[in-house]
Amino acid sequence: MKAQTILVSIDSNSALKGARFFMQRLEELVELYTLSDQVEVLETGSMGVYPEGVLIAIYPDSVFYEISSADQLEELVTEHLLKGRPVQKWMLDEKTAAQIVPTAQKEKGETRIVLRNVGVIDPRIVEEYIARDGYQALAKVLSGMKPNDVIAEISKSKLRGRGGAGFPTGKKWEFTAKVNAPEKFVICNADEGEPGTFKDRLIMEGDPHSVIEAMAICGYAVGASRGYIYIRGEYFGSIENIRKGIADAYEMGFLGKDIFGSGFDFDLSVRLGAGAYICGEETALIESIEGKPGRPRLKPPYPPVEGLYQKPTVVNNVETFANIPWILRNGADAFARIGTENSTGTKVFTLVGNVANKGLVEVPLGTTAHELLYAFGGGIPNGRKLKVVQTGGTAGSFIGENALHVPLDYDSARQGVTLGSGVILVMDETHCPVEIAKVAMEFFAHESCGKCNPCREGTRVSVEILDNLVRGKAREEEVEYLVQIADTLEQASFCGLGQAAGLPLRSIVELFREEFLAHARKEPCPVCVYDPPPKRKIV
């Protein structure tokens, strides 16, 4: 082992900032200054936070730098590595550094299960995953557990789907296992079309083998011999790392025929999506894999009974699968002790918008939005005040300061605070709620598959009304029309996309009704972004 290690955080975000070039330059400088015997430069996944530059960590010193240009690297090598003097001017501030794993998880309250390896290992080297107990859960399952035992353990953990719906994972697996069919499938939903959500992408980029191992375990438990990972086509880093991981897993004997000499066969491959939000809905995803337009099916029958090619199919989210190896290694009871009684385990949240520290944080379910915003996110920058927070993604609810202390779990929706995919979108006082609503509904209007009238027409009409409100051309009664449209969307839409579109619309109108009415009364908006507003084409 070498005396010092430089970890370069490389994911699809940092790659755009030059992370791969910086890593190559560091390797050249280490060789130039004859430090190769003492220093190694390694790639890792996301370190969890997103400053302006690229994150570089030096161990065992536990010093973190934010690098924005190659010119900084030579001074870093000559000062820190040669002379042992950290370069203070490029070091992260203490608050930001405290969020990086494994610096201060305990003090900050993070509990890393899903992200246990992200930012720690080189995701392209299977041996590094194995060194951190990788594939031990699969070995345990195949060597000493019956399929029903696996399902019982997952059920006992009370793990629920992390994609937004929250259906009990063990129950879903049980449904498929009980169906007597010669062919079954396992699908990982890695489409992740929710705006502001990038947790699944960073899991796949930083720890692809956790998903691969979990899918093999699921296949054994339900009696499936083939799996597909459905990834949106623009997730280049995820696709590359998952494909490399699958190839390595085959080479090591973790996939393919007679895994671990158990007689169990499991094949896994990648299917690419074209970036349609609707394909996050499991039946639309299945239609897409079959080569059809991504539109939802009528349910029942549900996929666990009749899914891909009309065969029993388990569809789980990336984050859901990433919990499985940990549960089977550490036990369902250990997992169930984390979180709340009805919402066990952790949740990966993405902090975006007007928050000081953007990025990922994994905390026990039941953590509040207030804790996420202020304890982990560092609050609102530039001394501004909070306007509104949207929880759960674009399909989630808008909440004000009075709801920030509601615990985020699968029961919080009863109090008007959705968990969803785990997005915490923060907006400060410079944002207009009418414009916020318009942007959200434009997204749903654009992504509607058009299969049903309520979603296709309801989203379009809501955009027209909101556009008129922004321009001061709407009537006061049209504010109430928006609430009626939201009710219709929720009650009459064919699938979850249209049903979910009503929640953000209603919640923001109810929260800021007076500001909506002020726009209808032609009163000037202090923060409206259009002056004068351009005419937009409604799609």
VEXDREN-2710 file (C-alpha; in Angstrom, 1 decimal):
% VEXDREN-2710
k/r/px/py/pz
1/MET/0.0/0.0/0.0
2/LYS/1.3/3.4/-0.9
3/ALA/1.7/6.2/1.6
4/GLN/-0.9/8.6/0.1
5/THR/-3.9/8.2/-2.1
6/ILE/-5.6/10.8/-4.3
7/LEU/-9.3/10.2/-5.0
8/VAL/-10.8/12.1/-7.9
9/SER/-14.6/12.4/-7.7
10/ILE/-15.8/11.5/-11.2
11/ASP/-19.5/11.3/-12.1
12/SER/-21.5/12.8/-15.0
13/ASN/-21.6/16.2/-13.3
14/SER/-17.9/16.5/-12.5
15/ALA/-16.8/15.0/-15.9
16/LEU/-18.3/18.1/-17.5
17/LYS/-16.1/20.2/-15.3
18/GLY/-12.9/18.4/-16.5
19/ALA/-12.6/15.7/-13.8
20/ARG/-11.1/13.1/-16.2
21/PHE/-8.6/15.6/-17.5
22/PHE/-7.6/16.6/-14.0
23/MET/-7.1/12.9/-13.0
24/GLN/-4.8/12.4/-16.1
25/ARG/-2.8/15.5/-15.2
26/LEU/-2.4/14.4/-11.6
27/GLU/-1.0/11.0/-12.8
28/GLU/1.4/12.9/-15.0
29/LEU/2.6/15.2/-12.2
30/VAL/3.0/12.3/-9.7
31/GLU/5.3/10.6/-12.3
32/LEU/7.1/13.8/-13.1
33/TYR/8.0/14.5/-9.5
34/THR/9.0/10.8/-9.0
35/LEU/6.2/10.2/-6.5
36/SER/4.8/7.0/-8.1
37/ASP/6.2/4.8/-5.4
38/GLN/4.5/6.8/-2.7
39/VAL/1.3/8.2/-4.2
40/GLU/-1.5/6.6/-6.2
41/VAL/-4.3/8.4/-8.1
42/LEU/-7.6/6.7/-8.2
43/GLU/-11.1/7.4/-9.6
44/THR/-14.2/7.2/-7.4
45/GLY/-17.8/8.1/-7.7
46/SER/-19.7/11.1/-6.4
47/MET/-18.6/12.4/-3.0
48/GLY/-22.1/13.6/-2.3
49/VAL/-21.8/17.4/-2.6
50/TYR/-21.7/19.6/-5.7
51/PRO/-19.4/22.7/-5.4
52/GLU/-18.5/24.7/-8.5
53/GLY/-15.3/22.7/-9.2
54/VAL/-14.1/19.1/-9.1
55/LEU/-13.6/17.4/-5.7
56/ILE/-10.3/15.8/-4.9
57/ALA/-9.5/14.0/-1.7
58/ILE/-6.0/13.2/-0.3
59/TYR/-5.8/10.3/2.2
60/PRO/-4.8/9.5/4.9
61/ASP/-4.8/13.3/5.5
62/SER/-8.5/13.5/4.8
63/VAL/-8.0/16.8/3.0
64/PHE/-10.5/17.9/0.4
65/TYR/-9.9/20.3/-2.5
66/GLU/-12.1/22.0/-5.0
67/ILE/-10.2/22.2/-8.3
68/SER/-11.4/24.4/-11.2
69/SER/-8.3/24.5/-13.4
70/ALA/-5.2/22.3/-14.2
71/ASP/-3.0/25.1/-13.1
72/GLN/-3.9/24.4/-9.5
73/LEU/-2.8/20.8/-9.6
74/GLU/1.0/21.4/-9.8
75/GLU/1.0/23.6/-6.7
76/LEU/-1.1/20.9/-5.0
77/VAL/1.4/18.2/-5.8
78/THR/4.5/20.3/-5.0
79/GLU/3.1/21.8/-1.8
80/HIS/0.9/19.1/-0.3
81/LEU/2.5/15.9/-1.6
82/LEU/6.2/16.9/-1.7
83/LYS/6.4/19.3/1.2
84/GLY/3.4/18.2/3.4
85/ARG/1.8/21.6/3.4
86/PRO/-1.9/21.6/2.5
87/VAL/-2.9/24.4/0.1
88/GLN/-5.5/26.3/2.3
89/LYS/-6.9/28.5/-0.5
90/TRP/-8.3/25.5/-2.4
91/MET/-9.5/23.4/0.5
92/LEU/-13.2/23.0/1.1
93/ASP/-14.7/25.0/4.0
94/GLU/-15.5/22.9/7.1
95/LYS/-19.2/22.9/6.6
96/THR/-19.0/21.5/3.1
97/ALA/-16.2/19.0/3.9
98/ALA/-18.2/17.7/6.8
99/GLN/-20.7/16.3/4.3
100/ILE/-18.2/14.2/2.4
101/VAL/-18.1/10.5/3.2
102/PRO/-16.5/9.2/5.3
103/THR/-15.6/12.5/7.1
104/ALA/-18.3/13.0/9.6
105/GLN/-21.3/10.8/9.0
106/LYS/-21.9/10.2/12.7
107/GLU/-21.9/13.8/13.8
108/LYS/-23.9/14.9/10.8
109/GLY/-26.5/12.2/11.2
110/GLU/-25.9/10.4/7.9
111/THR/-26.5/6.6/7.7
112/ARG/-25.1/5.2/4.5
113/ILE/-26.5/2.0/3.3
114/VAL/-27.3/2.7/-0.4
115/LEU/-24.4/5.1/-0.7
116/ARG/-22.0/3.0/1.4
117/ASN/-19.5/2.6/-1.5
118/VAL/-20.2/5.7/-3.5
119/GLY/-17.2/8.1/-3.4
120/VAL/-15.2/5.4/-1.6
121/ILE/-14.4/2.7/-4.2
122/ASP/-13.4/2.8/-7.9
123/PRO/-16.7/1.7/-9.4
124/ARG/-15.0/0.1/-12.4
125/ILE/-13.0/-2.3/-10.4
126/VAL/-15.0/-5.3/-9.2
127/GLU/-12.3/-6.3/-6.7
128/GLU/-12.8/-3.1/-4.8
129/TYR/-16.5/-3.9/-4.4
130/ILE/-15.6/-7.4/-3.3
131/ALA/-13.2/-6.0/-0.8
132/ARG/-16.1/-4.2/0.9
133/ASP/-18.2/-7.4/1.3
134/GLY/-19.5/-7.3/-2.3
135/TYR/-21.3/-10.4/-3.5
136/GLN/-21.2/-11.9/0.0
137/ALA/-25.0/-11.6/0.2
138/LEU/-25.4/-13.5/-3.1
139/ALA/-23.1/-16.2/-1.8
140/LYS/-25.0/-16.4/1.4
141/VAL/-28.3/-16.7/-0.4
142/LEU/-27.2/-19.3/-2.9
143/SER/-25.3/-21.4/-0.3
144/GLY/-27.8/-21.6/2.5
145/MET/-31.1/-19.9/1.9
146/LYS/-34.2/-21.1/0.1
147/PRO/-36.1/-18.6/-2.1
148/ASN/-38.9/-18.3/0.4
149/ASP/-36.3/-17.5/3.1
150/VAL/-34.9/-14.6/1.1
151/ILE/-38.4/-13.2/0.5
152/ALA/-39.2/-13.6/4.2
153/GLU/-36.1/-11.7/5.2
154/ILE/-36.9/-8.8/2.8
155/SER/-40.5/-8.7/4.1
156/LYS/-39.3/-8.7/7.7
157/SER/-37.1/-5.6/6.9
158/LYS/-40.2/-3.7/5.8
159/LEU/-38.3/-2.3/2.8
160/ARG/-40.6/-0.3/0.6
161/GLY/-40.0/0.9/-3.0
162/ARG/-37.8/3.9/-3.1
163/GLY/-39.0/5.2/-6.5
164/GLY/-41.9/7.0/-5.1
165/ALA/-44.8/4.6/-4.8
166/GLY/-43.6/2.9/-1.7
167/PHE/-45.0/-0.6/-2.3
168/PRO/-43.6/-3.2/0.1
169/THR/-40.7/-4.9/-1.7
170/GLY/-41.1/-8.3/-0.1
171/LYS/-44.8/-8.4/-1.0
172/LYS/-44.0/-7.6/-4.6
173/TRP/-41.4/-10.4/-4.7
174/GLU/-43.9/-12.8/-3.1
175/PHE/-46.5/-12.2/-5.7
176/THR/-44.1/-13.1/-8.5
177/ALA/-42.7/-16.1/-6.7
178/LYS/-46.1/-17.6/-6.2
179/VAL/-47.0/-17.6/-9.9
180/ASN/-46.3/-20.9/-11.5
181/ALA/-44.7/-19.9/-14.8
182/PRO/-41.7/-21.4/-16.8
183/GLU/-40.3/-17.9/-17.4
184/LYS/-40.1/-14.8/-15.2
185/PHE/-38.2/-11.5/-15.3
186/VAL/-36.5/-9.0/-13.0
187/ILE/-36.3/-5.4/-14.2
188/CYS/-34.5/-2.5/-12.6
189/ASN/-36.2/0.8/-13.3
190/ALA/-33.3/3.2/-13.8
191/ASP/-35.2/5.6/-16.0
192/GLU/-35.2/8.4/-13.3
193/GLY/-37.1/11.0/-15.2
194/GLU/-38.1/13.1/-12.2
195/PRO/-36.6/16.6/-12.5
196/GLY/-34.1/17.4/-9.8
197/THR/-33.5/13.7/-9.0
198/PHE/-30.1/12.2/-9.8
199/LYS/-29.6/9.7/-6.9
200/ASP/-30.1/6.6/-9.1
201/ARG/-27.6/7.9/-11.7
202/LEU/-25.0/8.5/-9.0
203/ILE/-25.6/5.1/-7.4
204/MET/-25.1/3.4/-10.8
205/GLU/-22.0/5.5/-11.6
206/GLY/-20.5/5.0/-8.1
207/ASP/-21.6/1.5/-7.1
208/PRO/-23.0/-0.5/-10.1
209/HIS/-22.3/-3.9/-8.5
210/SER/-24.8/-3.3/-5.6
211/VAL/-27.6/-3.2/-8.2
212/ILE/-26.2/-6.2/-10.2
213/GLU/-25.9/-8.3/-7.0
214/ALA/-29.3/-7.4/-5.8
215/MET/-31.0/-8.3/-9.1
216/ALA/-29.3/-11.7/-9.1
217/ILE/-30.6/-12.2/-5.5
218/CYS/-34.1/-11.2/-6.6
219/GLY/-34.0/-13.6/-9.6
220/TYR/-33.2/-16.5/-7.3
221/ALA/-35.9/-15.5/-4.8
222/VAL/-38.7/-15.2/-7.4
223/GLY/-37.6/-17.9/-9.8
224/ALA/-36.4/-15.6/-12.6
225/SER/-33.5/-16.4/-14.9
226/ARG/-33.2/-13.1/-16.8
227/GLY/-33.0/-9.5/-15.8
228/TYR/-33.0/-6.1/-17.6
229/ILE/-31.7/-2.7/-16.4
230/TYR/-33.7/0.0/-18.1
231/ILE/-31.6/3.2/-18.2
232/ARG/-32.4/6.4/-20.0
233/GLY/-30.1/6.8/-22.9
234/GLU/-28.5/10.1/-21.9
235/TYR/-27.1/8.6/-18.7
236/PHE/-23.8/7.8/-20.4
237/GLY/-21.7/7.3/-17.2
238/SER/-24.3/5.0/-15.7
239/ILE/-24.6/2.9/-18.9
240/GLU/-20.8/2.6/-19.2
241/ASN/-20.3/1.6/-15.5
242/ILE/-23.2/-0.8/-15.4
243/ARG/-22.1/-2.5/-18.7
244/LYS/-18.6/-2.8/-17.3
245/GLY/-19.9/-4.2/-14.1
246/ILE/-22.1/-6.8/-15.8
247/ALA/-19.1/-7.9/-18.0
248/ASP/-16.9/-8.2/-14.8
249/ALA/-19.7/-10.1/-13.0
250/TYR/-19.9/-12.6/-15.8
251/GLU/-16.1/-13.0/-15.8
252/MET/-16.1/-13.6/-12.0
253/GLY/-18.9/-16.1/-12.1
254/PHE/-21.5/-13.9/-10.4
255/LEU/-23.8/-14.0/-13.4
256/GLY/-24.4/-16.6/-16.0
257/LYS/-24.7/-20.4/-15.6
258/ASP/-24.6/-22.3/-12.3
259/ILE/-23.6/-19.3/-10.1
260/PHE/-21.4/-20.5/-7.2
261/GLY/-22.1/-24.1/-8.2
262/SER/-25.7/-23.7/-6.9
263/GLY/-27.5/-24.7/-10.1
264/PHE/-29.0/-21.2/-10.4
265/ASP/-28.7/-19.4/-13.7
266/PHE/-29.2/-15.6/-14.2
267/ASP/-28.5/-13.4/-17.2
268/LEU/-28.5/-9.7/-17.1
269/SER/-28.4/-7.0/-19.8
270/VAL/-29.1/-3.3/-20.4
271/ARG/-32.0/-1.7/-22.2
272/LEU/-31.9/2.0/-23.1
273/GLY/-34.8/4.4/-22.9
274/ALA/-35.3/7.5/-25.0
275/GLY/-35.8/9.9/-22.1
276/ALA/-39.6/9.8/-21.7
277/TYR/-40.9/10.6/-18.2
278/ILE/-43.8/8.3/-18.7
279/CYS/-41.5/5.3/-18.8
280/GLY/-40.8/5.7/-15.1
281/GLU/-44.3/4.1/-14.8
282/GLU/-43.6/0.4/-14.7
283/THR/-46.0/-0.8/-17.3
284/ALA/-45.0/2.0/-19.7
285/LEU/-41.4/0.9/-19.1
286/ILE/-42.3/-2.7/-19.9
287/GLU/-44.0/-1.6/-23.1
288/SER/-40.8/0.3/-24.1
289/ILE/-38.6/-2.8/-23.5
290/GLU/-41.0/-4.7/-25.8
291/GLY/-40.4/-2.2/-28.5
292/LYS/-43.7/-0.4/-28.3
293/PRO/-44.5/3.2/-27.5
294/GLY/-44.0/3.9/-23.8
295/ARG/-47.6/4.2/-22.7
296/PRO/-49.1/2.7/-19.5
297/ARG/-51.2/-0.5/-19.5
298/LEU/-54.6/-1.0/-17.9
299/LYS/-54.1/-2.6/-14.4
300/PRO/-54.9/-5.2/-13.3
301/PRO/-53.2/-7.5/-14.2
302/TYR/-50.1/-6.1/-12.4
303/PRO/-46.5/-6.8/-13.5
304/PRO/-45.7/-9.3/-10.7
305/VAL/-48.4/-11.6/-12.2
306/GLU/-48.3/-10.5/-15.9
307/GLY/-45.5/-8.1/-17.0
308/LEU/-42.8/-8.3/-19.6
309/TYR/-44.0/-10.4/-22.5
310/GLN/-47.0/-11.3/-20.3
311/LYS/-44.7/-13.1/-17.9
312/PRO/-44.5/-12.5/-14.2
313/THR/-42.1/-9.6/-13.6
314/VAL/-40.6/-7.8/-10.7
315/VAL/-39.9/-4.1/-11.3
316/ASN/-37.9/-2.3/-8.6
317/ASN/-36.1/1.0/-8.5
318/VAL/-32.3/1.4/-8.4
319/GLU/-32.3/2.7/-4.8
320/THR/-34.6/-0.2/-3.7
321/PHE/-32.3/-2.8/-5.2
322/ALA/-29.2/-1.1/-3.6
323/ASN/-30.6/-1.9/-0.2
324/ILE/-30.9/-5.6/-0.7
325/PRO/-27.3/-6.8/-0.2
326/TRP/-26.9/-4.8/3.0
327/ILE/-30.1/-6.3/4.4
328/LEU/-29.1/-9.8/3.7
329/ARG/-25.6/-9.4/5.1
330/ASN/-26.7/-7.5/8.2
331/GLY/-30.2/-8.9/8.8
332/ALA/-33.7/-7.5/8.5
333/ASP/-33.8/-6.5/12.2
334/ALA/-30.8/-4.2/11.8
335/PHE/-32.5/-2.5/8.8
336/ALA/-35.8/-2.2/10.6
337/ARG/-34.2/-0.5/13.5
338/ILE/-33.4/2.4/11.2
339/GLY/-36.0/5.0/10.3
340/THR/-39.6/4.8/11.7
341/GLU/-41.9/1.9/12.5
342/ASN/-43.8/2.0/9.2
343/SER/-40.9/3.5/7.1
344/THR/-37.8/1.6/7.9
345/GLY/-34.3/2.1/6.6
346/THR/-32.7/5.2/5.0
347/LYS/-33.6/7.5/2.1
348/VAL/-31.3/9.2/-0.4
349/PHE/-32.4/12.8/-0.8
350/THR/-31.2/15.2/-3.5
351/LEU/-30.8/18.8/-2.4
352/VAL/-31.2/21.2/-5.2
353/GLY/-32.3/24.8/-5.9
354/ASN/-31.4/27.8/-3.6
355/VAL/-29.5/25.8/-1.0
356/ALA/-25.9/26.3/-0.1
357/ASN/-24.7/22.7/-0.3
358/LYS/-26.3/20.9/-3.3
359/GLY/-25.9/17.1/-3.7
360/LEU/-26.9/13.8/-2.1
361/VAL/-27.5/13.0/1.5
362/GLU/-28.6/9.6/2.9
363/VAL/-30.4/9.8/6.2
364/PRO/-33.0/7.6/8.2
365/LEU/-36.6/7.9/7.0
366/GLY/-38.4/10.3/9.3
367/THR/-35.8/13.1/8.9
368/THR/-37.5/16.4/8.4
369/ALA/-37.1/18.8/5.4
370/HIS/-35.9/21.4/7.9
371/GLU/-33.0/19.2/8.9
372/LEU/-32.1/18.5/5.3
373/LEU/-32.2/22.1/4.4
374/TYR/-30.3/23.6/7.3
375/ALA/-28.3/20.8/8.9
376/PHE/-27.1/19.2/5.6
377/GLY/-27.9/21.8/3.0
378/GLY/-26.3/24.7/4.9
379/GLY/-29.4/26.9/4.5
380/ILE/-30.2/29.5/1.9
381/PRO/-27.3/31.4/0.4
382/ASN/-26.9/35.2/-0.1
383/GLY/-28.9/36.0/3.1
384/ARG/-32.2/35.5/1.4
385/LYS/-35.4/34.2/2.9
386/LEU/-37.2/30.9/2.1
387/LYS/-40.2/31.1/-0.2
388/VAL/-41.2/27.5/-0.7
389/VAL/-39.9/24.0/-0.7
390/GLN/-41.1/21.2/-3.1
391/THR/-40.6/17.7/-1.7
392/GLY/-40.7/14.5/-3.7
393/GLY/-39.9/15.9/-7.1
394/THR/-41.9/17.8/-9.7
395/ALA/-44.9/15.5/-8.9
396/GLY/-44.5/16.3/-5.2
397/SER/-46.1/18.9/-2.9
398/PHE/-45.2/22.5/-2.3
399/ILE/-44.8/23.3/1.4
400/GLY/-44.1/26.5/3.4
401/GLU/-42.0/27.0/6.5
402/ASN/-44.7/25.7/8.8
403/ALA/-44.5/22.2/7.3
404/LEU/-40.7/21.8/7.3
405/HIS/-40.8/19.9/10.6
406/VAL/-43.1/17.1/9.3
407/PRO/-41.0/13.8/9.3
408/LEU/-40.5/12.7/5.7
409/ASP/-41.7/9.1/5.4
410/TYR/-44.4/7.1/3.7
411/ASP/-47.0/8.5/6.1
412/SER/-46.1/12.2/5.7
413/ALA/-48.4/12.6/2.6
414/ARG/-51.3/12.6/5.1
415/GLN/-49.9/15.9/6.3
416/GLY/-49.4/17.2/2.8
417/VAL/-45.7/16.5/2.6
418/THR/-44.7/13.9/0.0
419/LEU/-41.7/11.7/0.1
420/GLY/-41.7/10.7/-3.6
421/SER/-38.3/10.2/-5.2
422/GLY/-36.5/12.2/-2.4
423/VAL/-36.0/15.6/-4.1
424/ILE/-35.8/18.7/-1.8
425/LEU/-36.2/21.6/-4.2
426/VAL/-35.6/24.9/-2.3
427/MET/-36.7/28.3/-3.7
428/ASP/-36.0/31.6/-2.1
429/GLU/-37.9/34.9/-2.1
430/THR/-36.8/35.8/-5.6
431/HIS/-39.2/33.3/-7.1
432/CYS/-42.8/33.9/-8.2
433/PRO/-45.2/31.0/-7.2
434/VAL/-47.3/31.6/-10.4
435/GLU/-44.1/31.1/-12.5
436/ILE/-43.1/28.1/-10.5
437/ALA/-46.5/26.5/-11.1
438/LYS/-46.3/27.3/-14.8
439/VAL/-42.9/25.7/-15.2
440/ALA/-44.1/22.5/-13.3
441/MET/-47.2/22.2/-15.5
442/GLU/-45.3/22.9/-18.7
443/PHE/-43.2/19.8/-17.8
444/PHE/-46.3/17.6/-17.3
445/ALA/-47.9/18.9/-20.5
446/HIS/-44.8/18.1/-22.5
447/GLU/-44.4/14.6/-20.9
448/SER/-48.0/13.5/-21.1
449/CYS/-48.3/10.5/-23.4
450/GLY/-51.7/11.7/-24.5
451/LYS/-53.4/8.4/-23.8
452/CYS/-56.2/9.9/-21.7
453/ASN/-58.1/13.2/-21.9
454/PRO/-57.8/14.4/-18.3
455/CYS/-54.0/14.4/-18.4
456/ARG/-53.5/15.5/-22.1
457/GLU/-56.0/18.4/-21.9
458/GLY/-55.9/19.2/-18.2
459/THR/-52.1/19.9/-18.2
460/ARG/-52.4/21.9/-21.4
461/VAL/-55.3/24.1/-20.2
462/SER/-53.5/24.7/-16.8
463/VAL/-50.5/25.9/-18.7
464/GLU/-52.6/28.3/-20.7
465/ILE/-54.3/29.7/-17.5
466/LEU/-50.9/30.1/-15.7
467/ASP/-49.4/31.8/-18.8
468/ASN/-52.3/34.3/-18.7
469/LEU/-51.8/34.8/-15.0
470/VAL/-48.1/35.6/-15.4
471/ARG/-49.1/38.1/-18.1
472/GLY/-51.8/39.7/-16.1
473/LYS/-54.5/38.5/-18.6
474/ALA/-56.4/36.0/-16.5
475/ARG/-59.6/36.4/-14.5
476/GLU/-59.9/35.8/-10.7
477/GLU/-62.3/32.8/-11.2
478/GLU/-59.6/31.1/-13.2
479/VAL/-57.5/30.6/-10.1
480/GLU/-60.3/28.3/-8.8
481/TYR/-60.4/26.6/-12.2
482/LEU/-56.8/25.5/-11.5
483/VAL/-57.9/23.7/-8.4
484/GLN/-60.7/22.1/-10.3
485/ILE/-58.3/20.9/-12.9
486/ALA/-56.0/19.5/-10.2
487/ASP/-59.0/17.5/-8.8
488/THR/-59.8/16.2/-12.2
489/LEU/-56.2/15.2/-12.9
490/GLU/-56.0/13.2/-9.6
491/GLN/-59.4/11.5/-9.9
492/ALA/-59.7/10.8/-13.6
493/SER/-56.2/10.3/-15.1
494/PHE/-55.4/6.9/-16.5
495/CYS/-52.0/6.5/-14.8
496/GLY/-49.8/7.8/-12.0
497/LEU/-48.3/10.6/-14.1
498/GLY/-51.6/12.5/-14.6
499/GLN/-52.8/11.6/-11.1
500/ALA/-49.6/13.1/-9.6
501/ALA/-49.7/16.2/-11.7
502/GLY/-52.6/17.5/-9.7
503/LEU/-50.8/17.6/-6.4
504/PRO/-48.2/20.3/-7.1
505/LEU/-50.8/22.4/-8.9
506/ARG/-53.2/22.3/-6.0
507/SER/-50.6/22.6/-3.2
508/ILE/-49.0/25.8/-4.6
509/VAL/-52.3/27.5/-5.4
510/GLU/-53.6/26.8/-1.9
511/LEU/-50.3/27.9/-0.4
512/PHE/-50.1/31.2/-2.3
513/ARG/-53.7/31.8/-3.3
514/GLU/-53.4/35.6/-2.6
515/GLU/-50.4/35.9/-4.9
516/PHE/-52.3/34.1/-7.6
517/LEU/-55.3/36.4/-7.2
518/ALA/-53.0/39.4/-7.2
519/HIS/-51.8/38.4/-10.7
520/ALA/-55.4/38.0/-11.8
521/ARG/-56.2/41.5/-10.5
522/LYS/-53.4/42.8/-12.6
523/GLU/-51.4/43.9/-9.5
524/PRO/-47.6/44.1/-10.2
525/CYS/-45.6/41.0/-9.2
526/PRO/-42.4/42.1/-7.3
527/VAL/-40.4/39.1/-8.6
528/CYS/-42.0/38.2/-11.9
529/VAL/-39.3/37.2/-14.4
530/TYR/-41.0/38.4/-17.6
531/ASP/-40.8/42.1/-18.3
532/PRO/-42.6/42.1/-20.7
533/PRO/-43.1/38.3/-20.9
534/PRO/-42.5/36.7/-24.2
535/LYS/-45.2/34.6/-25.9
536/ARG/-44.5/30.9/-25.4
537/LYS/-45.7/28.2/-27.6
538/ILE/-47.7/25.7/-25.6
539/VAL/-46.8/22.1/-26.6
END
